[in-house]
């Protein structure tokens, strides 16, 4: 049975994101009202009480992310005002002492609202578009964070002064829309195990080159705005870090209406490279379809869609990775990503190694755009939220058969259990 709680009137406008801290005892929310609220759970009765509330940005706050507690109580916020802000919780005394006569240039800024204990430590202003997502890196990589904005760039920042949190270095800036899907010296294949196609295989390099050529010939006027559709509102921008330390710094990123997720390897010694591209829309005739489009019938032109959320599951000892995506087409997909057999090439010369991916689950129960997908701490249960007003849970049974595990509607007080979907034919053999 699903246990739920309700926070009445959390914000004065639409809530855009919620984020639990490391221990799951505190909750940060943000909204179109430009404010951030931090909630504390009362473990005796399960109620959530607001702990802090402040105006954080000059536009919509789009995303929040907590840093690992070993670095302190730190929160990052992304906004449509094209900035990312770093907040640190301090005591009332320290906030007052740090600004006896008002904040000067470069001084920590207390969050507006009077009663808040959160201090603005840094403002990152490199984005040339609205910042859509921010996420701290796994703690074993240090105090780093990634952002993605509507200019289709993923930016990696590293904190140089952890004591003050004031100095952040832009260590990497990647244009995801122009980053090659895979180098010509190496190739990968994506096998699709879906209810309608169980054995289709696309060679990534040739498919990507043909798709890019088709897109340029059909849409010559959009070359100045790569990765974006007719409207920015049609796009989706999302990121998620690989939680496994062994493979180094790897991030999954999606931009614009490409409909694809790129798995990007980050390295201090060389430029970022694409290990794999997750694209769920091949052509049924065996020819590569235009990337990121759903196939239309009756001679209609393909309808573009965007991936709005991506979540990389904790590995927990698995020999493969699980990556979940949610898109504007209403689909929740789970990818089984298999790393290269040999050890990762540190110098970037081993072109024979390749990553592969398979779709092991594809659900369209939301029947509307999916806004968020998220894994539990062990990577065994996936949750998704859609514009249908429901939060749905998905869980794998024996043999990698993914099935609905229940759902809850925001306008219903009782849980409803969806009928199981038999996807046994699509399970991947170990």
C-alpha positions in Angstrom: 0.0 0.0 0.0 1.2 3.5 -0.9 1.5 5.9 2.1 1.1 9.5 1.2 1.2 12.9 2.8 -0.2 16.2 1.7 1.2 19.7 2.1 -1.7 22.2 1.7 -1.0 25.5 -0.1 2.8 24.9 -0.3 3.3 27.9 -2.6 1.3 30.8 -4.1 1.9 29.5 -7.6 2.7 26.3 -9.5 5.3 24.1 -7.7 8.1 23.4 -10.2 10.4 21.0 -8.2 10.7 19.2 -5.0 14.0 17.7 -3.6 14.6 15.5 -0.5 17.9 15.9 1.4 20.3 13.0 1.8 18.4 11.6 4.9 14.9 12.2 3.6 13.9 14.2 6.6 13.9 17.6 4.9 12.2 18.7 1.7 13.0 21.7 -0.5 10.4 23.1 -2.9 10.4 25.9 -5.5 7.8 27.5 -7.5 6.8 30.0 -10.1 6.5 32.5 -7.2 10.3 32.8 -7.2 10.5 31.4 -3.7 12.2 28.4 -2.1 10.8 26.7 1.0 12.5 24.1 3.2 10.3 21.7 5.1 11.1 19.5 8.1 9.2 16.3 8.8 7.7 15.7 12.2 8.5 12.0 12.7 5.9 11.7 15.4 3.0 12.3 13.1 4.5 12.5 9.6 3.5 16.1 9.1 5.7 18.5 7.1 6.3 21.9 8.7 7.9 24.8 6.9 11.3 25.6 8.3 12.5 28.4 6.0 10.9 30.5 3.2 12.6 33.1 1.1 12.6 34.8 -2.3 15.5 33.2 -4.2 15.4 34.5 -7.7 14.0 37.2 -10.0 12.1 34.7 -12.1 10.7 31.1 -11.9 12.9 28.7 -9.9 13.1 25.7 -12.1 15.2 23.1 -10.2 16.8 22.4 -6.8 19.6 20.0 -5.7 21.0 19.2 -2.3 24.8 18.7 -1.8 26.0 15.6 0.0 26.0 16.4 3.8 29.7 15.9 4.1 30.1 19.3 2.5 27.6 20.9 4.8 23.9 21.9 4.4 24.1 23.3 0.8 21.4 23.8 -1.7 21.7 24.8 -5.4 18.8 26.5 -7.3 18.4 27.0 -11.0 16.2 29.7 -12.5 14.7 31.2 -15.6 16.7 34.4 -14.7 19.7 32.6 -16.2 21.5 32.1 -12.9 22.3 29.3 -10.5 22.6 30.2 -6.9 24.4 28.4 -4.1 22.8 28.6 -0.7 24.1 27.5 2.7 22.2 27.1 5.9 23.7 29.0 8.8 22.7 29.9 12.3 20.9 33.2 12.9 23.9 34.5 14.7 26.4 33.8 11.9 24.0 35.4 9.4 23.8 38.5 11.4 27.5 38.7 12.2 28.5 38.3 8.6 26.7 41.5 7.6 26.8 44.1 10.5 26.3 47.1 8.2 24.7 45.6 5.2 26.2 43.4 2.5 29.0 44.8 0.4 30.2 43.5 -2.9 31.1 39.9 -2.8 29.7 39.5 0.7 27.3 36.6 1.5 23.7 37.6 0.9 21.1 36.5 3.4 17.9 35.1 1.9 15.2 37.7 1.9 12.3 37.0 4.2 13.9 37.9 7.5 13.5 34.6 9.3 15.6 32.5 6.9 18.9 31.0 8.0 20.0 30.4 4.4 22.8 32.6 3.0 23.5 33.1 -0.7 27.2 32.1 -1.2 27.6 32.3 -4.9 25.8 33.2 -8.2 26.8 31.4 -11.4 25.9 33.6 -14.4 27.5 31.8 -17.4 24.2 30.6 -19.0 23.0 32.3 -22.1 19.5 30.8 -21.7 17.1 29.9 -19.0 18.7 27.3 -16.6 16.4 24.2 -16.5 18.3 21.8 -14.3 21.0 21.6 -11.7 22.5 18.6 -9.9 25.4 18.1 -7.6 27.9 15.4 -8.6 28.3 12.2 -6.5 30.3 13.2 -3.4 33.3 11.0 -4.3 34.1 13.5 -7.2 34.2 16.4 -4.9 32.0 19.4 -4.6 30.9 19.8 -8.2 27.6 20.5 -9.9 26.2 20.3 -13.4 23.7 22.6 -15.0 21.9 22.6 -18.3 20.2 25.6 -19.9 18.0 26.3 -22.9 21.2 27.3 -24.9 21.8 23.5 -25.0 25.0 23.7 -23.0 25.9 21.5 -20.0 28.2 23.3 -17.7 30.3 21.7 -14.9 31.4 23.8 -11.9 33.8 22.9 -9.2 34.1 24.7 -5.9 37.6 25.9 -5.2 37.0 27.2 -1.7 34.8 24.7 0.2 35.1 26.7 3.4 33.4 29.8 2.0 31.6 28.4 -1.1 32.4 31.7 -2.8 34.6 30.6 -5.7 33.3 28.3 -8.3 35.3 27.5 -11.4 33.6 26.6 -14.8 35.6 23.5 -15.5 33.6 22.3 -18.5 31.2 23.7 -21.0 29.6 21.3 -23.6 27.2 22.1 -26.4 25.1 18.9 -26.2 23.4 19.6 -29.5 26.6 19.7 -31.5 28.6 17.1 -29.6 29.1 14.2 -32.0 27.1 11.2 -31.0 30.0 8.8 -31.4 33.4 9.1 -33.1 33.9 7.6 -36.5 36.6 5.2 -35.3 34.2 3.5 -32.9 30.6 2.4 -33.1 27.8 1.1 -30.9 24.5 -0.5 -31.4 21.2 0.1 -29.7 18.9 -2.9 -29.6 15.2 -2.2 -29.0 13.2 -4.8 -27.0 9.8 -3.2 -27.1 6.3 -4.7 -27.7 6.4 -3.7 -31.3 10.0 -4.3 -32.2 12.1 -7.0 -30.5 15.2 -7.3 -32.6 15.9 -4.0 -34.4 19.5 -2.8 -34.4 20.9 0.5 -35.5 24.5 1.3 -36.1 25.0 4.5 -34.1 27.6 6.3 -36.2 25.9 5.9 -39.6 22.4 6.4 -38.2 23.4 9.7 -36.5 25.1 11.1 -39.6 22.1 10.3 -41.8 19.7 11.7 -39.3 21.7 14.9 -39.0 21.8 15.3 -42.8 18.0 14.7 -43.1 17.3 17.2 -40.4 19.5 19.9 -42.0 17.9 19.4 -45.4 14.3 19.4 -44.1 14.8 22.3 -41.6 17.4 24.7 -43.1 16.0 27.6 -41.2 16.5 26.1 -37.7 20.3 25.6 -38.0 20.9 28.7 -36.0 19.0 27.3 -33.1 20.3 23.7 -32.8 18.2 21.3 -30.7 15.2 23.6 -30.4 11.8 23.3 -31.9 9.4 26.0 -33.0 9.0 27.1 -29.4 11.3 26.8 -26.4 8.2 25.5 -24.5 8.3 22.4 -26.8 11.8 21.4 -25.6 13.1 19.6 -22.7 16.4 20.0 -20.8 17.6 17.4 -18.2 20.7 15.9 -16.7 21.6 13.1 -14.4 25.0 11.9 -13.0 26.2 8.3 -13.1 26.3 7.2 -9.5 29.0 4.6 -10.0 32.5 5.8 -9.2 34.4 3.1 -11.2 33.6 4.6 -14.6 34.6 8.1 -13.7 32.6 11.3 -14.3 29.7 10.4 -16.7 26.6 12.4 -17.1 23.4 11.8 -19.1 22.0 14.9 -20.8 19.1 15.7 -23.0 18.5 19.1 -24.8 15.8 20.6 -27.0 13.5 18.4 -29.0 16.2 15.9 -30.0 14.3 13.2 -28.2 17.6 11.5 -27.4 19.8 11.3 -24.3 23.6 11.5 -24.7 25.8 9.7 -22.3 28.8 12.0 -22.0 32.2 11.1 -20.5 34.0 14.0 -18.7 37.7 14.0 -18.2 40.2 16.6 -17.0 42.7 15.5 -19.6 40.6 15.7 -22.8 37.4 17.1 -24.3 34.1 15.5 -23.4 33.1 12.6 -25.5 29.8 10.8 -26.2 29.9 7.2 -25.1 26.3 6.4 -26.2 23.1 8.0 -27.5 19.8 6.7 -26.3 17.3 7.3 -29.0 14.0 5.4 -28.8 12.6 6.2 -32.3 14.1 4.1 -35.1 12.5 3.7 -38.5 10.5 0.5 -38.9 11.8 0.1 -42.4 15.4 -0.3 -41.1 16.4 3.2 -42.1 17.3 5.7 -39.4 14.5 8.1 -38.6 15.0 11.7 -37.8 16.3 11.8 -34.3 13.8 12.6 -31.6 10.6 12.3 -33.7 7.7 10.0 -33.4 6.6 8.3 -36.6 3.5 9.7 -38.2 1.0 7.9 -40.4 -0.9 8.9 -43.5 1.9 10.9 -44.9 2.1 13.3 -42.0 5.4 14.8 -41.1 7.0 13.4 -38.0 5.9 15.0 -34.8 8.9 16.1 -32.6 8.9 15.5 -28.9 11.3 16.2 -26.1 12.8 14.2 -23.1 11.8 16.2 -20.1 13.5 14.1 -17.4 16.3 11.6 -17.0 17.3 9.6 -14.0 20.4 7.4 -13.6 19.8 4.6 -11.1 22.2 3.7 -8.3 24.1 0.6 -9.4 24.0 -1.3 -6.2 26.4 -3.9 -7.5 24.7 -4.5 -10.9 26.9 -5.3 -13.9 24.9 -2.8 -16.0 23.2 0.6 -15.5 19.6 1.5 -15.5 18.5 4.9 -16.9 14.9 6.1 -16.9 13.5 8.8 -19.2 10.2 10.6 -19.4 9.1 12.6 -22.3 6.4 14.9 -23.7 5.1 11.9 -25.7 3.8 10.5 -22.4 6.2 7.5 -22.4 8.3 6.3 -19.4 11.2 4.3 -20.7 13.8 2.2 -18.8 17.1 1.6 -20.5 19.5 -1.1 -19.7 23.0 0.3 -20.4 25.9 -2.1 -20.7 29.4 -0.6 -20.3 32.3 -1.6 -22.4 33.7 -5.0 -21.7 37.3 -3.9 -21.3 38.4 -1.3 -18.8 37.7 2.3 -19.7 40.4 3.9 -21.8 42.0 6.7 -19.8 43.9 8.2 -22.7 41.0 8.0 -25.1 42.8 5.7 -27.7 41.0 2.4 -27.3 38.4 2.8 -30.1 37.3 -0.9 -29.9 35.4 -0.5 -26.6 31.8 0.3 -26.9 28.7 0.8 -24.7 25.4 -0.6 -25.6 21.8 0.0 -24.5 18.5 -1.8 -24.7 14.9 -0.6 -23.9 13.6 -3.0 -21.3 10.4 -1.2 -20.4 8.2 1.3 -22.2 5.1 2.5 -20.5 2.5 5.1 -21.7 0.1 4.9 -18.8 0.3 8.7 -18.2 -1.3 9.4 -21.6 0.2 12.9 -21.3 3.6 14.6 -20.9 5.8 13.1 -18.2 7.4 15.8 -16.0 9.7 13.8 -13.7 11.2 10.3 -13.2 13.1 9.4 -10.1 14.6 6.2 -8.6 14.6 5.0 -5.1 17.9 4.7 -3.2 18.6 1.1 -4.4 17.5 1.6 -8.0 14.8 -1.0 -7.8 11.7 1.2 -7.9 11.0 4.0 -10.3 8.5 6.7 -9.8 7.1 9.0 -12.5 4.8 12.1 -12.4 2.8 13.2 -15.4 0.4 15.9 -16.5 -2.4 13.4 -15.8 -2.1 14.3 -12.2 -0.8 11.0 -11.1 2.4 9.6 -9.6 3.1 6.1 -10.8 5.5 3.5 -9.5 7.3 0.8 -11.5 9.1 -2.2 -10.2 10.9 -5.1 -11.7 10.0 -8.7 -10.9 12.0 -11.8 -11.3 13.6 -12.0 -14.8 13.7 -8.2 -15.3 10.0 -7.9 -16.0 9.0 -4.4 -15.2 5.4 -3.9 -14.1 3.3 -1.1 -12.6 3.5 -1.1 -8.8 0.7 1.3 -8.1 -0.3 5.0 -8.5 -1.7 7.9 -6.6 -3.7 10.8 -7.9 -3.5 14.3 -6.5 -7.3 14.6 -6.4 -8.0 11.2 -4.9 -7.6 10.0 -1.4 -7.4 6.3 -2.1 -4.6 4.5 -3.9 -5.3 2.7 -7.1 -3.5 -0.3 -8.4 -3.0 -0.5 -12.2 -3.3 -3.8 -13.9 0.0 -5.5 -14.5 1.5 -5.2 -17.9 3.3 -8.4 -19.1 6.6 -7.4 -20.6 8.2 -10.8 -20.3 9.1 -10.9 -24.0 11.0 -7.7 -23.6 13.1 -8.7 -20.7 16.8 -8.9 -21.4 18.5 -12.1 -20.6 21.4 -11.9 -18.2 
